[in-house]
Amino acid sequence: YGDLVALDRTTTSFEASTSVALVGANGSGKSTVLRLLAGLLDPSTGEVERAPDVEASFVAQQHGHHSWMPLPVNEVLQMGCYRRRGLLGRISRSDRTEIRHVAGRLEIDDLVSRSFGELSGGQRQRVAIAQALLSNPRLLLMHEPLSALDQASRSVLLPYLDQMQRELAIPVLYVSHALDEVARLTEHMVLMRDGRVVTSGDINALLTRLDLPMAHGRNAEAVIRAAVQ
């Protein structure tokens, strides 16, 4: 961006079925990474390489796009099927079956006849996630999908994201400033600063490393995994 270097020699790797948190202060480059991978942004220099068969779906902070507002939720979901095929056309019987299945999983099947503009913030985010899944992505990119919601909506949607990511067999990249979210929803963390990757690894180990900033902030926390007998 002009003289500002948003990313500088940024590279990382992780397992293909891993859910990954991109973490860092504002301006560290997290959102730019997601937009580059989604194809929403072209690098001014350098290259972004992605396998030709890896289609990405992007879930943003707020899905209040004006073009969606007057549409019935069912038509918004059908857009996911169109993206999967790469063209507009008639919705097939298998498409309708898949829409019902995904809508049922996210408990939005009672919303399909309503206008998207009438929905609450949490309902819109569930519709946006359903649409992303209906495009059958090989990579799911989530940019602070809960940050614009109030606490009540956030507490309702968080379990849906948790369940969805446990069942998906695709990599998920999740950007958030909320460590409780990333601790619950991801397994691997990539810590960024000034457009570079500082470190990456198992999220539980990185949260408590004293040489990293997460352990020294006011909201520092650790994760203890346990089973209730």
C-alpha positions in Angstrom: 0.0 0.0 0.0 2.2 2.9 -1.2 5.2 3.0 1.1 3.6 0.7 3.6 4.8 -2.9 3.5 1.9 -5.0 4.6 3.6 -8.3 4.2 7.3 -9.0 4.1 8.6 -12.5 3.2 5.7 -14.2 4.8 5.5 -18.0 4.7 4.1 -20.8 6.9 2.8 -24.3 6.6 0.4 -26.6 8.4 -1.4 -29.9 8.0 -4.1 -30.0 5.3 -7.0 -30.7 7.8 -5.8 -28.3 10.5 -7.8 -25.3 11.8 -5.3 -22.4 12.0 -5.5 -19.1 13.9 -3.8 -16.0 12.4 -3.0 -13.8 15.5 -1.3 -10.5 15.9 -1.9 -6.8 16.6 -3.7 -4.5 14.3 -1.6 -3.9 11.2 0.4 -7.1 11.5 -0.8 -8.4 8.2 -3.4 -11.0 9.1 -6.3 -9.6 7.0 -4.0 -9.1 4.1 -3.0 -12.8 4.2 -6.7 -13.8 4.1 -7.5 -11.4 1.2 -4.6 -12.6 -0.8 -5.6 -16.2 -0.4 -9.2 -15.5 -1.2 -8.1 -13.7 -4.4 -9.6 -10.4 -3.2 -6.3 -8.7 -3.4 -3.3 -8.9 -5.7 0.2 -8.4 -4.3 2.2 -5.4 -5.5 5.3 -7.5 -5.6 5.9 -11.2 -5.1 3.5 -14.1 -5.8 0.8 -16.0 -4.0 0.7 -19.6 -5.0 -2.3 -21.9 -4.5 -3.0 -25.2 -6.1 -5.5 -24.9 -9.1 -8.0 -27.2 -7.5 -8.1 -25.3 -4.1 -11.1 -23.1 -4.1 -11.4 -20.8 -1.1 -14.6 -19.4 0.5 -14.4 -16.2 2.6 -16.5 -15.4 5.6 -16.2 -11.7 6.6 -16.9 -9.8 9.8 -20.3 -8.7 8.6 -22.5 -10.0 5.8 -24.8 -7.0 5.4 -24.0 -6.6 1.7 -26.6 -4.3 0.2 -27.1 -6.7 -2.8 -28.2 -9.4 -0.4 -30.5 -7.3 1.8 -33.8 -7.7 -0.2 -33.2 -11.4 -1.2 -34.9 -14.3 0.5 -32.4 -16.4 2.5 -33.0 -19.4 0.1 -31.7 -17.3 -2.8 -28.6 -16.2 -0.8 -27.9 -19.9 -0.1 -28.3 -20.8 -3.8 -25.4 -18.4 -4.5 -23.1 -20.9 -2.9 -24.3 -23.6 -5.3 -23.7 -21.2 -8.3 -20.1 -20.5 -7.1 -19.5 -24.3 -6.8 -20.5 -24.8 -10.4 -19.0 -21.5 -11.7 -22.1 -20.4 -13.5 -25.7 -19.5 -13.0 -28.5 -21.9 -13.9 -31.3 -23.9 -12.5 -31.0 -25.3 -9.0 -31.0 -29.1 -9.2 -32.7 -31.5 -6.9 -29.3 -32.4 -5.4 -28.6 -28.7 -4.8 -31.9 -28.4 -2.9 -31.1 -31.4 -0.9 -27.7 -30.0 0.0 -29.2 -26.6 0.9 -31.7 -28.3 3.3 -28.9 -30.4 4.8 -26.6 -27.4 5.5 -29.4 -25.2 6.6 -30.5 -27.9 9.0 -27.0 -28.3 10.4 -26.8 -24.6 11.1 -30.4 -24.4 12.3 -31.4 -21.8 9.8 -34.0 -24.0 7.9 -36.8 -21.9 9.5 -35.3 -18.7 8.0 -35.1 -19.7 4.3 -38.3 -17.9 3.3 -37.4 -14.7 5.1 -35.6 -11.7 3.7 -31.9 -11.6 4.5 -32.3 -7.9 5.5 -34.8 -8.9 8.3 -32.3 -11.2 10.1 -30.3 -10.5 13.2 -26.6 -10.2 13.1 -26.1 -13.8 14.4 -28.6 -15.2 11.9 -26.9 -13.4 9.0 -23.5 -14.8 10.0 -25.0 -18.3 10.1 -26.5 -17.8 6.6 -23.1 -16.5 5.4 -21.3 -19.6 6.8 -23.9 -21.9 5.2 -23.4 -20.1 1.8 -19.6 -20.6 2.1 -20.0 -24.3 2.8 -22.4 -24.8 -0.1 -19.7 -23.6 -2.5 -17.8 -26.8 -1.5 -14.5 -25.0 -0.7 -11.2 -26.7 -0.3 -10.1 -23.8 2.0 -12.3 -21.8 4.4 -11.2 -18.3 5.4 -12.9 -16.6 8.3 -12.2 -13.0 9.1 -13.4 -12.2 12.7 -16.8 -13.7 12.0 -18.0 -13.0 15.6 -16.5 -9.6 16.3 -19.5 -7.6 15.2 -22.0 -9.5 17.3 -23.2 -8.8 20.8 -22.3 -11.3 23.6 -25.6 -13.2 23.4 -25.3 -13.7 19.6 -21.7 -14.6 20.0 -22.4 -17.3 22.6 -25.0 -18.8 20.3 -22.9 -18.9 17.2 -19.6 -20.1 18.8 -20.8 -23.7 19.3 -21.9 -23.9 15.7 -18.5 -22.9 14.5 -16.9 -25.3 16.9 -19.0 -28.2 15.6 -18.5 -27.2 11.9 -14.8 -27.0 12.1 -14.5 -30.4 13.9 -16.4 -32.1 11.1 -14.8 -30.3 8.1 -12.0 -32.2 6.4 -10.5 -29.0 5.0 -8.1 -26.4 6.4 -9.7 -23.4 8.1 -7.8 -20.1 8.6 -9.4 -18.0 11.3 -8.5 -14.4 12.1 -9.5 -13.0 15.5 -8.3 -10.9 18.3 -10.3 -13.0 20.9 -8.0 -15.6 22.3 -10.9 -17.5 23.8 -12.3 -18.0 20.3 -9.1 -19.1 18.7 -8.3 -21.4 21.7 -11.7 -23.2 21.2 -11.9 -23.2 17.4 -8.3 -23.8 16.2 -5.4 -26.2 16.8 -2.5 -24.3 15.2 -1.5 -20.7 15.7 0.5 -18.4 13.4 1.7 -15.3 15.2 2.3 -12.2 13.0 4.0 -8.9 13.6 4.9 -6.1 11.2 4.0 -8.3 8.2 6.1 -11.2 9.2 5.5 -14.6 10.8 7.1 -14.5 14.3 6.4 -18.1 15.1 3.8 -20.9 14.6 2.9 -24.1 16.3 0.4 -25.8 18.6 -1.9 -23.2 20.0 -1.9 -24.6 23.6 1.9 -24.4 23.7 2.2 -20.9 22.2 -0.4 -19.3 24.5 1.8 -19.9 27.5 5.2 -19.2 26.1 6.7 -16.4 28.2 8.7 -15.0 25.3 5.6 -14.2 23.3 3.2 -11.3 23.8 0.1 -13.3 24.5 1.5 -14.4 27.9 2.0 -10.8 29.1 -1.2 -9.0 28.1 -4.1 -8.1 30.4 -6.2 -10.9 28.8 -3.4 -13.6 29.0 -4.9 -17.1 29.3 -4.0 -20.7 29.1 -6.0 -23.8 28.0 -6.4 -26.8 30.2 -8.1 -29.7 28.4 -10.0 -32.1 30.6 -12.7 -34.8 30.4 -15.6 -34.8 32.7 -16.2 -38.3 34.1 
